[in-house]
């Protein structure tokens, strides 16, 4: 089995034994039935899968979010949307293949769908820049969102990026400014905006298309200001502390829902989205439609106010007066 993760080893071993019994019973006996043993292994396999995937650590979920077989934006567009017509270019510099978008239908609704796109192999990853968009990618996204706002089309964004491209070329073309403009403009668009984190949600690169009326997240996706490896390198001076960093960052779907940074968790099949892309896409479609129809029912002024208040509430501070020094200490809690 290819692309298996370390914590899946017990599952792999049981599955290998089960496959061997089914395919080559002659190796194990002379005419003796192994049906009972097969049933026992099947039961043990199901229990092991349930136990492992029901108790994943934050770092294990990060590994699932990065799984090379996990569905990407274009996979979900093909399965959950219809009549997709991709649009290209930012009309300023170039086409960025790490950011895709265009007209589509979600159920009965005509929408503009936009998302970051990774590659499956080396050639495609080079074409897609490993899902890390340049400034022109964010400016293309903004162009499409302005077009959607002009024609009254809801905006759906799918987020799966380790972050915006951090290279010199991106800095020369003002990557921070491009993301900042998107943040400002997305708070002002009058059409509904629904964002879904489908894999990695890394830093400003994710937030650049993530300001929305509703933010959803797949069960094994993550959303973070920095990667666990980056955090470990800064705080512990050792990337080997990535698992510790992932837990400290509170980046899993459950943590984010508790902190009110996302609005709902979209369930994945046991084992991750890559084990059943069709079912995951159907779940994504169902949740997108539910939230889109709820947001469409809101008057525009209420929608804009709620969107603004939603993101303003993300940073909360408490002031505590220390009796001894009579000084005020501020502590960030979210």
C-alpha positions in Angstrom: 0.0 0.0 0.0 1.5 3.3 -1.1 1.7 6.6 0.8 0.8 5.1 4.2 1.6 7.1 7.4 3.5 5.8 10.4 0.5 5.6 12.7 -1.3 3.4 10.1 1.2 0.6 10.4 -1.1 -1.7 12.5 -3.8 -1.3 9.9 -1.4 -2.1 7.1 -0.2 -5.2 8.7 -3.7 -6.5 9.4 -4.8 -5.6 5.8 -1.8 -7.4 4.4 -2.5 -10.6 6.3 -6.2 -10.4 5.3 -5.3 -10.0 1.6 -2.8 -12.8 1.8 -5.4 -15.2 3.3 -8.0 -14.2 0.7 -5.8 -14.4 -2.4 -3.5 -17.3 -1.5 -5.4 -19.7 0.9 -3.4 -22.6 -0.6 -0.2 -21.3 1.2 -1.8 -21.7 4.6 -3.6 -25.0 4.5 -4.4 -28.1 2.6 -8.1 -27.7 1.8 -8.9 -26.2 5.3 -11.4 -23.2 5.3 -10.1 -20.0 6.7 -13.5 -18.2 6.7 -13.6 -17.9 10.5 -10.1 -16.5 10.7 -10.8 -14.1 7.9 -13.9 -12.9 9.8 -11.9 -12.4 12.9 -9.2 -10.4 11.1 -11.9 -8.3 9.4 -13.4 -7.5 12.8 -10.0 -6.7 14.3 -9.2 -4.5 11.3 -12.4 -2.5 11.7 -11.8 -2.0 15.4 -8.2 -1.0 14.8 -9.2 1.6 12.2 -11.9 3.0 14.4 -9.5 3.2 17.4 -6.7 4.9 15.5 -8.7 7.4 13.5 -10.9 8.3 16.5 -7.9 9.3 18.6 -5.6 11.2 16.2 -3.1 13.7 17.6 -2.9 17.2 16.1 0.3 16.2 14.2 -1.3 13.1 12.8 -4.2 15.2 11.4 -1.6 17.6 9.8 -0.1 14.5 8.1 -3.5 13.5 6.8 -4.2 17.1 5.6 -0.9 16.8 3.5 -1.6 13.3 2.3 -0.6 13.1 -1.4 -3.7 11.2 -2.4 -6.0 13.7 -0.6 -8.5 15.4 -3.0 -7.5 18.9 -4.1 -9.6 22.0 -5.2 -10.1 20.9 -8.8 -11.1 17.4 -7.6 -13.9 18.9 -5.5 -14.9 21.3 -8.2 -15.3 18.3 -10.6 -17.4 16.3 -8.0 -19.4 18.9 -6.0 -19.9 21.6 -8.7 -21.3 21.6 -12.2 -20.7 23.7 -15.4 -17.3 25.0 -14.3 -15.7 27.5 -16.6 -12.2 28.4 -15.5 -11.0 32.0 -15.9 -7.3 33.0 -16.1 -5.0 35.9 -15.4 -4.9 38.9 -13.1 -4.9 41.4 -16.0 -1.8 43.0 -14.4 1.2 40.6 -14.6 0.6 36.9 -15.3 -1.5 33.8 -14.9 -0.9 31.9 -11.6 -1.7 28.2 -11.8 -1.6 27.9 -8.0 -4.9 29.8 -7.8 -7.8 28.5 -9.8 -11.3 29.9 -10.2 -14.2 30.5 -12.5 -18.0 30.3 -12.9 -19.8 27.2 -11.7 -23.1 25.9 -10.3 -23.5 24.6 -6.8 -26.9 22.9 -6.7 -29.3 25.4 -8.2 -27.1 28.4 -7.4 -24.7 30.0 -9.9 -21.5 30.9 -8.1 -17.9 32.0 -8.5 -15.6 29.3 -7.1 -12.0 30.1 -6.3 -9.3 27.9 -4.6 -5.6 27.1 -4.2 -4.5 24.1 -6.2 -1.6 21.7 -5.5 0.0 19.2 -7.9 0.0 15.4 -7.9 3.5 14.8 -9.2 6.8 16.8 -9.6 5.8 18.3 -13.0 2.4 19.4 -11.8 3.7 20.7 -8.5 6.2 22.9 -10.4 3.3 24.2 -12.5 1.1 24.8 -9.4 4.1 26.0 -7.3 3.1 23.4 -4.7 -0.1 25.3 -4.1 1.6 28.5 -2.9 0.3 31.4 -4.9 2.3 34.5 -6.0 0.8 38.0 -5.8 -0.8 37.6 -9.2 -2.7 34.6 -7.8 -4.3 36.8 -5.1 -4.9 39.6 -7.6 -6.6 37.1 -10.0 -8.8 35.9 -7.1 -9.7 39.5 -6.3 -10.5 40.1 -10.0 -12.9 37.1 -10.0 -14.5 38.2 -6.7 -15.1 41.7 -8.0 -16.7 40.1 -11.1 -18.9 37.9 -8.9 -19.9 41.0 -6.8 -20.8 42.9 -9.9 -23.1 40.2 -11.2 -24.5 39.2 -7.8 -22.9 35.7 -7.7 -22.1 34.1 -4.3 -18.4 33.4 -3.8 -17.1 30.0 -2.7 -13.5 29.6 -1.8 -11.6 26.3 -1.2 -8.4 26.6 0.8 -5.5 24.2 0.6 -2.1 25.9 0.8 0.9 25.8 3.1 1.0 29.5 2.6 1.6 32.2 0.0 4.9 31.9 -1.9 7.7 33.5 0.2 10.3 34.0 -2.5 12.1 37.1 -3.6 10.0 37.4 -6.7 6.8 37.5 -4.7 8.2 40.1 -2.4 9.2 42.2 -5.3 5.7 42.1 -6.6 4.2 43.0 -3.2 2.7 39.7 -1.9 1.8 41.3 1.5 0.0 44.2 -0.2 -1.9 41.8 -2.5 -3.2 39.7 0.5 -4.0 42.8 2.5 -6.1 44.2 -0.3 -8.0 40.9 -0.5 -8.7 41.0 3.2 -10.1 44.5 3.0 -12.2 43.9 -0.1 -13.6 40.6 1.0 -15.1 42.4 4.1 -17.0 44.7 1.7 -18.4 42.5 -1.0 -22.2 42.4 -0.8 -22.6 38.9 -2.1 -22.4 35.9 0.2 -19.0 34.4 0.8 -18.5 30.8 2.0 -14.9 29.5 2.6 -13.9 25.9 3.3 -10.5 24.7 4.4 -10.1 21.4 2.6 -6.5 20.5 3.5 -3.8 22.9 4.7 -4.8 26.3 5.8 -1.4 28.1 6.1 -1.0 31.7 7.3 -1.9 34.7 5.3 -1.8 32.6 2.1 -5.0 30.9 3.3 -6.6 34.0 4.8 -6.1 35.9 1.5 -9.1 34.0 0.2 -10.6 33.2 3.6 -12.6 36.2 4.8 -16.1 34.9 4.6 -19.6 34.9 6.1 -19.1 31.3 7.0 -15.8 29.4 7.4 -16.0 25.6 7.2 -13.3 23.0 7.7 -12.9 19.4 6.8 -12.4 17.1 9.7 -8.7 16.4 9.1 -7.8 19.8 7.7 -5.9 22.4 9.7 -5.8 26.2 9.8 -2.8 28.0 11.4 -0.8 31.2 11.5 2.4 29.1 10.9 3.3 25.6 10.1 4.1 23.2 12.9 7.7 22.9 11.5 8.1 26.7 11.4 6.8 27.1 14.9 9.1 24.3 16.2 12.1 25.9 14.5 11.4 29.2 16.2 10.3 28.1 19.7 12.4 25.0 20.2 15.1 25.6 17.6 14.4 22.0 16.4 12.0 20.9 13.6 11.8 17.6 15.4 9.4 19.3 17.9 6.8 19.7 15.2 4.3 17.3 16.9 4.6 19.4 20.1 4.2 22.6 18.1 1.1 21.2 16.3 -0.6 20.5 19.7 0.3 23.9 21.1 -0.9 25.8 18.1 -4.5 24.5 18.5 -4.8 24.1 14.7 -7.2 21.1 14.4 -10.8 21.4 13.3 -12.1 20.6 16.8 -9.8 23.2 18.4 -10.8 25.8 15.8 -14.5 25.2 16.3 -14.1 25.5 20.1 -12.2 28.8 19.6 -15.0 30.0 17.3 -12.5 30.5 14.4 -14.6 28.2 12.1 -18.4 27.7 11.9 -18.7 24.0 11.3 -16.7 20.8 10.8 -17.4 18.8 7.7 -17.1 15.0 8.4 -14.6 12.9 6.4 -14.8 9.1 5.9 -12.9 7.0 8.4 -9.2 7.1 7.3 -9.4 10.5 5.6 -10.9 12.2 2.6 -8.6 10.3 0.2 -10.2 7.0 1.2 -13.5 8.0 -0.4 -13.3 11.3 -2.4 -16.8 11.0 -3.7 -18.4 10.8 -0.3 -16.2 13.7 1.0 -17.2 15.8 -2.0 -20.8 15.0 -1.4 -20.4 16.1 2.3 -18.7 19.3 1.2 -21.5 20.1 -1.3 -24.2 19.5 1.3 -22.6 21.8 3.9 -21.7 24.5 1.4 -25.3 24.6 0.2 -26.7 24.6 3.7 -24.6 27.6 4.7 -25.0 29.4 1.4 -28.8 29.3 1.6 -28.7 30.5 5.2 -26.5 33.5 4.3 -28.5 34.3 1.2 -31.6 34.7 3.4 -29.9 37.6 5.4 -30.4 41.2 4.4 -27.2 42.7 2.9 -26.5 45.2 5.8 -26.9 42.4 8.4 -24.7 40.1 6.4 -21.9 42.7 6.1 -22.1 43.6 9.8 -22.0 39.9 10.9 -19.0 39.3 8.6 -17.1 42.2 10.0 -18.0 41.4 13.6 -17.0 37.7 13.1 -13.4 38.6 12.2 -13.2 41.4 14.8 -14.0 38.9 17.5 -11.1 36.6 16.6 -8.7 38.5 18.8 -9.9 38.8 22.4 -7.9 40.3 25.3 -8.4 40.4 29.1 -6.8 42.9 31.4 -5.6 41.7 34.8 -4.3 44.1 37.5 -1.5 42.7 39.5 -2.0 43.8 43.2 1.7 43.9 44.1 3.0 46.1 41.3 -0.4 47.6 40.5 0.4 47.1 36.9 -1.8 46.0 34.0 -0.9 42.8 32.2 -2.5 41.9 28.9 -2.8 38.3 27.8 -4.1 37.1 24.4 -6.5 34.2 24.7 -7.6 33.7 21.2 
